[in-house]
């Protein structure tokens, strides 16, 4: 069964099966439900909205893969680019 800490249920091995280019928006959530990770191609600030509707700005997020569950990347306060949501 899915939970807030693991919305994908038991047996999740940490790998990703689907990838979507991120277009930051202050109103539109990711298509296909919450993502389990984000790849940042050009470092900068990233404003992520979690499953509880709380937005947090990750300051100076470096290039690379970051395992975090989120439903939206806000345009406001996001300066990082070339991002990919990983499901």
N, CA, C and O of each residue as an XYZ file, in Angstrom:
348
protein
N       0.834     -1.177      0.000
C       0.000      0.000      0.000
C       0.882      1.246      0.000
O       1.923      1.273      0.657
N       0.469      2.272     -0.733
C       1.217      3.520     -0.791
C       1.054      4.304      0.507
O       0.000      4.262      1.142
N       2.101      5.011      0.889
C       2.066      5.867      2.076
C       2.687      7.204      1.721
O       3.249      7.365      0.637
N       2.589      8.161      2.627
C       3.198      9.471      2.380
C       4.702      9.348      2.193
O       5.279     10.024      1.341
N       5.345      8.483      2.987
C       6.790      8.326      2.871
C       7.187      7.491      1.657
O       8.306      7.628      1.162
N       6.307      6.640      1.173
C       6.587      5.818     -0.003
C       5.302      5.674     -0.814
O       4.603      4.671     -0.667
N       4.966      6.656     -1.673
C       3.713      6.605     -2.414
C       3.667      5.517     -3.479
O       2.639      5.338     -4.132
N       4.758      4.794     -3.662
C       4.814      3.766     -4.688
C       4.642      2.364     -4.136
O       4.691      1.395     -4.894
N       4.443      2.236     -2.833
C       4.194      0.943     -2.223
C       5.461      0.156     -1.968
O       6.559      0.616     -2.280
N       5.308     -1.042     -1.395
C       6.472     -1.860     -1.058
C       7.189     -2.374     -2.300
O       6.598     -2.460     -3.376
N       8.430     -2.706     -2.148
C       9.202     -3.273     -3.246
C       9.924     -2.239     -4.076
O      10.553     -2.586     -5.076
N       9.850     -0.976     -3.690
C      10.537      0.072     -4.435
C      12.038     -0.091     -4.227
O      12.522      0.003     -3.099
N      12.768     -0.330     -5.290
C      14.211     -0.572     -5.164
C      15.043      0.684     -5.371
O      16.272      0.612     -5.369
N      14.406      1.821     -5.547
C      15.134      3.074     -5.686
C      15.495      3.442     -7.112
O      16.044      4.519     -7.342
N      15.200      2.572     -8.086
C      15.501      2.923     -9.473
C      14.336      3.725    -10.063
O      13.263      3.814     -9.466
N      14.563      4.297    -11.226
C      13.563      5.136    -11.870
C      13.164      4.522    -13.198
O      14.000      3.959    -13.904
N      11.878      4.630    -13.542
C      11.380      4.012    -14.763
C      10.900      5.026    -15.795
O      10.735      4.684    -16.966
N      10.673      6.282    -15.370
C      10.128      7.288    -16.274
C      10.790      8.624    -15.985
O      11.107      8.936    -14.837
N      10.995      9.402    -17.024
C      11.705     10.679    -16.920
C      10.935     11.738    -17.699
O      10.476     11.485    -18.813
N      10.794     12.926    -17.111
C      10.048     14.004    -17.761
C      10.813     15.307    -17.561
O      11.210     15.637    -16.444
N      11.016     16.044    -18.649
C      11.637     17.364    -18.536
C      10.738     18.258    -17.689
O       9.518     18.248    -17.848
N      11.341     19.024    -16.794
C      10.588     19.879    -15.879
C      10.398     21.267    -16.479
O      11.351     21.910    -16.918
N       9.151     21.709    -16.488
C       8.823     23.096    -16.793
C       8.264     23.690    -15.507
O       7.122     23.407    -15.146
N       9.043     24.503    -14.813
C       8.563     25.061    -13.549
C       7.267     25.848    -13.728
O       7.097     26.565    -14.715
N       6.354     25.707    -12.764
C       5.071     26.399    -12.770
C       4.630     26.618    -11.333
O       4.847     25.762    -10.475
N       4.021     27.746    -11.072
C       3.510     28.025     -9.730
C       2.125     27.433     -9.502
O       1.598     27.512     -8.392
N       1.518     26.835    -10.547
C       0.155     26.310    -10.410
C      -0.042     24.894    -10.934
O      -0.970     24.212    -10.499
N       0.797     24.430    -11.849
C       0.578     23.134    -12.503
C       1.519     22.077    -11.930
O       2.740     22.221    -11.989
N       0.930     21.005    -11.371
C       1.716     19.889    -10.844
C       2.295     19.059    -11.992
O       1.868     19.174    -13.141
N       3.269     18.227    -11.655
C       3.854     17.312    -12.633
C       2.784     16.374    -13.181
O       1.898     15.939    -12.444
N       2.863     16.066    -14.455
C       1.964     15.097    -15.054
C       2.380     13.703    -14.612
O       3.561     13.357    -14.669
N       1.430     12.912    -14.178
C       1.741     11.538    -13.806
C       1.985     11.328    -12.326
O       2.472     10.270    -11.926
N       1.657     12.315    -11.501
C       1.805     12.146    -10.060
C       3.141     12.603     -9.541
O       3.953     13.148    -10.289
N       3.376     12.382     -8.250
C       4.612     12.865     -7.638
C       5.849     12.147     -8.168
O       5.821     10.950     -8.458
N       6.929     12.905     -8.286
C       8.209     12.342     -8.712
C       8.990     11.902     -7.480
O       8.727     12.363     -6.369
N       9.959     11.000     -7.686
C      10.789     10.484     -6.595
C      12.203     11.018     -6.642
O      13.026     10.693     -5.786
N      12.489     11.839     -7.644
C      13.818     12.415     -7.741
C      13.839     13.509     -8.787
O      12.956     13.599     -9.640
N      14.868     14.343     -8.704
C      15.043     15.394     -9.685
C      16.515     15.444    -10.080
O      17.406     15.409     -9.232
N      16.743     15.527    -11.373
C      18.097     15.747    -11.881
C      18.203     17.228    -12.212
O      17.357     17.770    -12.924
N      19.231     17.882    -11.701
C      19.486     19.287    -11.984
C      20.693     19.359    -12.918
O      21.777     18.886    -12.578
N      20.496     19.959    -14.109
C      21.570     20.054    -15.092
C      22.435     21.288    -14.929
O      23.633     21.248    -15.213
N      21.836     22.398    -14.470
C      22.568     23.632    -14.212
C      22.192     24.075    -12.798
O      21.026     24.342    -12.511
N      23.181     24.150    -11.933
C      22.955     24.431    -10.516
C      22.222     25.747    -10.283
O      22.325     26.687    -11.072
N      21.483     25.789     -9.185
C      20.761     26.998     -8.788
C      19.754     26.662     -7.713
O      19.749     25.551     -7.183
N      18.898     27.621     -7.389
C      17.851     27.393     -6.397
C      16.706     26.619     -7.032
O      16.390     26.817     -8.205
N      16.077     25.725     -6.244
C      14.937     24.942     -6.727
C      13.841     25.004     -5.674
O      14.057     24.627     -4.521
N      12.662     25.479     -6.071
C      11.506     25.544     -5.180
C      10.610     24.344     -5.464
O       9.929     24.286     -6.488
N      10.625     23.392     -4.541
C       9.838     22.170     -4.698
C       8.615     22.213     -3.798
O       8.666     22.731     -2.682
N       7.509     21.659     -4.298
C       6.280     21.529     -3.510
C       6.115     20.056     -3.174
O       6.046     19.209     -4.064
N       6.052     19.762     -1.891
C       5.907     18.385     -1.422
C       4.467     17.904     -1.471
O       3.561     18.628     -1.884
N       4.281     16.671     -1.040
C       2.952     16.073     -1.052
C       1.996     16.758     -0.088
O       0.780     16.649     -0.244
N       2.524     17.462      0.906
C       1.692     18.164      1.883
C       1.437     19.619      1.496
O       0.982     20.404      2.328
N       1.722     19.991      0.244
C       1.526     21.343     -0.296
C       2.500     22.381      0.258
O       2.300     23.579      0.054
N       3.529     21.953      0.941
C       4.524     22.874      1.460
C       5.610     23.097      0.414
O       6.164     22.141     -0.130
N       5.912     24.367      0.137
C       6.987     24.708     -0.793
C       8.253     25.016     -0.003
O       8.221     25.730      0.999
N       9.366     24.464     -0.471
C      10.664     24.704      0.154
C      11.655     25.038     -0.944
O      11.696     24.374     -1.979
N      12.455     26.072     -0.714
C      13.495     26.441     -1.678
C      14.798     25.786     -1.244
O      15.312     26.065     -0.161
N      15.322     24.922     -2.087
C      16.634     24.316     -1.871
C      17.647     25.267     -2.503
O      17.758     25.340     -3.727
N      18.382     25.991     -1.668
C      19.325     26.998     -2.140
C      20.575     26.343     -2.735
O      21.131     25.403     -2.168
N      20.999     26.857     -3.880
C      22.235     26.413     -4.535
C      22.295     24.902     -4.713
O      23.313     24.281     -4.408
N      21.202     24.302     -5.211
C      21.177     22.858     -5.452
C      22.194     22.537     -6.541
O      22.126     23.100     -7.633
N      23.137     21.639     -6.257
C      24.186     21.354     -7.239
C      23.692     20.469     -8.390
O      22.629     19.853     -8.314
N      24.486     20.428     -9.437
C      24.209     19.542    -10.560
C      24.211     18.108    -10.063
O      25.063     17.715     -9.265
N      23.243     17.326    -10.545
C      23.197     15.913    -10.202
C      21.808     15.459     -9.813
O      20.842     16.219     -9.896
N      21.718     14.206     -9.386
C      20.471     13.573     -8.993
C      20.221     13.789     -7.510
O      21.111     13.608     -6.679
N      18.990     14.181     -7.194
C      18.592     14.403     -5.807
C      17.321     13.594     -5.556
O      16.302     13.812     -6.211
N      17.384     12.669     -4.616
C      16.230     11.830     -4.301
C      15.337     12.555     -3.307
O      15.648     12.667     -2.121
N      14.220     13.041     -3.828
C      13.239     13.767     -3.025
C      11.875     13.581     -3.687
O      11.765     13.629     -4.912
N      10.852     13.372     -2.887
C       9.503     13.202     -3.431
C       8.832     14.573     -3.474
O       8.785     15.284     -2.470
N       8.315     14.935     -4.645
C       7.690     16.240     -4.828
C       6.645     16.154     -5.921
O       6.642     15.222     -6.726
N       5.755     17.138     -5.940
C       4.685     17.137     -6.941
C       4.759     18.301     -7.922
O       4.105     18.285     -8.965
N       5.572     19.327     -7.579
C       5.685     20.481     -8.481
C       7.003     21.206     -8.237
O       7.524     21.224     -7.122
N       7.525     21.798     -9.295
C       8.650     22.727     -9.189
C       8.081     24.107     -9.470
O       7.628     24.384    -10.581
N       8.104     24.973     -8.463
C       7.589     26.332     -8.646
C       8.527     27.148     -9.532
O       9.749     27.017     -9.456
N       7.927     27.995    -10.377
C       8.725     28.909    -11.193
C       9.325     30.010    -10.321
O      10.482     30.393    -10.492
N       8.520     30.512     -9.384
C       8.996     31.548     -8.476
C      10.093     30.979     -7.585
O       9.907     29.935     -6.960
N      11.202     31.640     -7.526
C      12.367     31.281     -6.700
C      13.223     30.162     -7.278
O      14.226     29.797     -6.664
N      12.871     29.605     -8.431
C      13.697     28.557     -9.052
C      14.602     29.195    -10.091
O      14.139     29.837    -11.035
N      15.918     29.004     -9.897
C      16.896     29.535    -10.856
C      17.669     28.418    -11.558
O      18.299     28.663    -12.587
N      17.631     27.207    -11.024
C      18.284     26.069    -11.675
C      17.572     25.774    -12.993
O      16.394     26.089    -13.158
N      18.300     25.166    -13.926
C      17.712     24.840    -15.227
C      18.103     23.428    -15.644
O      18.863     22.743    -14.959
N      17.564     23.017    -16.781
C      17.825     21.689    -17.343
C      17.498     20.600    -16.333
O      18.311     19.715    -16.067
N      16.290     20.679    -15.773
C      15.860     19.721    -14.745
C      15.012     18.614    -15.347
O      14.261     18.829    -16.298
N      15.146     17.434    -14.779
C      14.377     16.269    -15.194
C      13.753     15.640    -13.960
O      14.451     15.335    -12.993
N      12.437     15.444    -13.991
C      11.744     14.728    -12.924
C      11.872     13.239    -13.179
O      11.754     12.783    -14.316
N      12.112     12.492    -12.128
C      12.337     11.052    -12.250
C      11.279     10.319    -11.428
O      11.072     10.605    -10.249
N      10.621      9.376    -12.079
C       9.519      8.633    -11.470
C       9.868      7.166    -11.317
O       9.055      6.387    -10.820
